[in-house]
Amino acid sequence: MSDNTQTSKSSEWRDRELGALWSQKGKNKEYMTGHFSIGDERQKVVVF
């Protein structure tokens, strides 16, 4: 029964998720990489 609850929570989170960003350290500065989901399409992004 606990497995069903966990799966349900994961599905709800995935339905609300818009994307994700991760902080990266380059040679001279920090930047972020990640993706955003728009409909069924996933767009990769880099932020300086």
C-alpha angles and dihedrals in degrees: 000000000000090000091058091052092050092049091049092051091049091051092050091051092048090052091054098040115109098179145297139251129201126199114236131188116223130187096276107008147013124259139169130240129187146105143270124210118220110181106311093335122096116206120197117220139190119198122197 
